[in-house]
């Protein structure tokens, strides 16, 4: 009975050691980059990611100054900030692009 207990304890310890050995800590933790909306829109791929993942919820709270939101893009966290009017023009552009794509598909 003692032998079985010893084998079970050794098996448990070996499983634990292999589980911890296989986990590798991330070599490069994600960076947090603060960027203006204007600069973010200069990168076309980032602008498309913004169109896919952002919505107007963060604009609901009225305040003075800049509005900011976070976006995970290429393994980095981007904090994108801009004035209310800049954000509204971005979302209007987004609505226009979606409407253009939908209206173009209907004529067959």
URBELTA-V409199 format. One record per residue. N is the residue number from 1. RES is the residue in one small letter. PHI is phi in whole degrees, 0 to 359 (none if undefined). OMEGA is omega in degrees with one decimal (* if undefined). NEAR is the number of other C-alpha atoms within 12 Angstrom. Layout:
# URBELTA-V409199
N&RES&PHI&OMEGA&NEAR + N&RES&PHI&OMEGA&NEAR
This chain:
# URBELTA-V409199
1&x&none&179.7&7 + 2&x&295&-179.9&8 + 3&x&294&179.3&9 + 4&x&295&177.9&10 + 5&x&298&179.4&11 + 6&x&297&179.2&12 + 7&x&295&179.4&13 + 8&x&294&177.5&14 + 9&x&296&178.0&14 + 10&x&296&177.9&14 + 11&x&295&178.6&14 + 12&x&297&179.5&14 + 13&x&296&-179.8&14 + 14&x&293&176.1&14 + 15&x&297&179.4&14 + 16&x&296&-179.5&14 + 17&x&295&179.4&13 + 18&x&292&178.4&13 + 19&x&294&179.7&12 + 20&x&288&-178.9&12 + 21&x&289&-176.9&11 + 22&x&281&178.5&10 + 23&x&282&178.1&11 + 24&x&250&177.2&10 + 25&x&294&-178.8&9 + 26&x&295&-176.8&8 + 27&x&288&179.4&7 + 28&x&236&176.7&9 + 29&x&293&-178.1&10 + 30&x&298&177.8&15 + 31&x&274&172.6&15 + 32&x&252&-176.1&17 + 33&x&244&177.1&21 + 34&x&261&-173.3&20 + 35&x&218&178.6&24 + 36&x&282&179.6&23 + 37&x&298&-179.8&32 + 38&x&299&178.8&19 + 39&x&291&179.0&19 + 40&x&295&-179.7&30 + 41&x&286&175.8&25 + 42&x&290&175.2&14 + 43&x&270&-172.8&16 + 44&x&296&-180.0&13 + 45&x&294&178.0&14 + 46&x&293&178.1&26 + 47&x&298&177.7&24 + 48&x&294&176.9&21 + 49&x&297&178.1&21 + 50&x&297&179.7&30 + 51&x&295&-179.0&25 + 52&x&285&-167.1&18 + 53&x&249&-176.0&18 + 54&x&262&172.2&23 + 55&x&222&-170.9&22 + 56&x&273&-177.0&22 + 57&x&300&-177.4&15 + 58&x&287&177.6&20 + 59&x&272&-176.0&24 + 60&x&292&180.0&12 + 61&x&273&-177.4&13 + 62&x&282&178.2&12 + 63&x&206&176.8&12 + 64&x&272&175.8&12 + 65&x&93&-173.0&14 + 66&x&262&173.1&22 + 67&x&255&-179.5&27 + 68&x&226&176.3&28 + 69&x&215&-178.8&28 + 70&x&251&179.5&25 + 71&x&217&175.4&31 + 72&x&273&-175.5&22 + 73&x&216&-179.9&24 + 74&x&52&176.1&14 + 75&x&62&175.3&14 + 76&x&231&177.0&17 + 77&x&266&179.1&19 + 78&x&254&171.6&26 + 79&x&259&-174.9&24 + 80&x&257&-177.6&31 + 81&x&236&178.5&27 + 82&x&187&178.1&27 + 83&x&284&-177.7&22 + 84&x&304&-177.7&23 + 85&x&295&177.4&17 + 86&x&296&178.3&24 + 87&x&295&-179.8&32 + 88&x&295&177.1&21 + 89&x&293&175.8&18 + 90&x&297&-179.2&26 + 91&x&291&174.1&25 + 92&x&294&176.1&17 + 93&x&299&179.7&19 + 94&x&297&177.7&25 + 95&x&297&-179.6&18 + 96&x&296&179.2&15 + 97&x&296&179.1&17 + 98&x&294&180.0&17 + 99&x&294&179.7&14 + 100&x&295&-179.7&13 + 101&x&293&-179.3&13 + 102&x&291&-177.6&12 + 103&x&290&-179.6&12 + 104&x&284&-177.0&11 + 105&x&276&-172.3&10 + 106&x&283&-175.2&9 + 107&x&268&175.6&7 + 108&x&237&*&5
